[in-house]
Amino acid sequence: MSPSMSLLRTALSLLALSARVLSTTSYANEFVDPDLILAKNFRNTTVEAQKTILQWADELAAKAPSGNKHDYMSWAPYWWPDCSSVGNTTELTPQQIWVACPYVVKDGQFNPDGRLVNDVGEFEDMANAILYNALAWALDGSSVYASRVAKYVSTWFVDETTYMAPNLNYAQMERGPKGQNGTHTGLLDLKCMAKIVSGVLILRGGKAREWTSEVDTGFTNWTKEYIPWLTSAPIALAEKAAANNHGTFYYNQLVALQILVGDTAGAKQTVAEYFMTQYKGQIAANGDQPLETARTRPFHYRPYNLVAMITNAKLGQYVGYSAWNLTTSNGTTIKDALEYAIAKDPGQEDPSELWQPVVAVGAMYGDPDGKFAAFMSAHAGGAYPADAQFLWNQPFSDSGFVKANATGTSTSGNNVGNKGQTGSKNGAGAVCVGSLGVLGMVAAAAGVLLLSL
């Protein structure tokens, strides 16, 4: 840990601010522009988000991949056994149920035994660990974070004794007497490839010594084997054709991986395909997403697909394809879909599912009437400026929860340009956790992090 980071944490402790800490959040998906992160032109209101990223990187290190050799496998989450026609005279064991009973879909209802085979959970933990440790390395500069990323990528994709086979033939398998076969919905399990690619691009662009050519080449070679499966296997093509969030997330995955292997032209063509096909039919004239509203939990599925749409737009922006103002067949945009979603009563659902799309859309389209900031203030209060994604979805109002502005600028030598938006409506200076001088760091801690109750 750098001396300045140690002093920052000491200052935070002395200021009694460390109690307001967010638990680790696994966003449905995200693509973080590596150039934006490496430029380190962070607004001073993002210091709490930077602190959260460092915390989450350490927390996720405790969920490191197990290293077991395996074909990727998961069970379909919404499928439940119907044993009424089996004719058993004694109680069936779980193992007997899995093979003897037909399975039926109960949309939106998770079968708890589905996580007995938890490759999907482990993959998600790994993707989050890669993203947040790469971000932490960019903020703090510690080799510990970069080494973790290299280890996780090597374990899952490179090491001959532990790597995952480059296919999803056994993902979201349907159990029952007809055998256990992977389904097209299993492609959704790897939607967070965009997070992994974000992390790798940060280490590549920042020339982290721990990100070796061996690991980089190994992961690239794995991806070059996986992409042909992703673009030709029948279950993969069935997922690509899905009109709802499944199809949207498919494009997240493929575009991100094409970027990873350097196929910028292919990535641009693929993201354009999404916006010319599925996207055209996903948002109604009133901003609703009918295919998500038709599901059993519409308040959940609307932001779920919104995150996937936003991720495709971010990926497109990175490769030079402008999608933010593209309209559907009904003349609507991503912004219209968000405005419809935030107007709905969450009921028993968690309004925090909308935090990520609200801040991302507000940062991109602007928030002239303050409706997005008002939503965040009402539903998240002072917590949202500390949410990790508040760092890279900028500029966005902090609703006055960060009461003081610290001065200071990033002095990083890793500036490689910023494809994202820069500048601040508040006229605030940039603060980078790992690059301020010692006195500047303490001043930043004392000035920026005085939050309102």
Secondary structure, 3 states (H helix, E strand, C coil): CCHHHHHHHHHHHHCCCCCCCCCCCCCCCCCCCHHHHHHCCCEHHHHHHHHHHHHHHHHHHCCCCCCCCECCEEECCCEEECCCCCCCCCCCCHHHHHHHCCEEECCCCCCHHHHHCCHHHHHHHHHHHHHHHHHHHHHHCCHHHHHHHHHHHHHHHHCCCCCECCCCCEEEEECCCCCCECCHHHHHHHCCHHHHHHHHHHHHHCCCCCCCHHHHHHHHHHHHHHHHHHCCCHHHHHHHCCCCHHHHHHHHHHHHHHHHCCCHHHHHHHHHHHHHCHHHHCCCCCCCCHHHHCCCCHHHHHHHHHHHHHHHHHHHHHCCCCCCCCCCCCCCCHHHHHHHHHCCCCCCCCHHHHHHHHHHHHHHHCCCCCHHHHHHHHHHHHHHHHCHHHCCCCCCCCCCCECCCCCCCCCCCCCCCCCCCCCCCCCCCECCCCCCCHHHHHHHHHHHCCECC
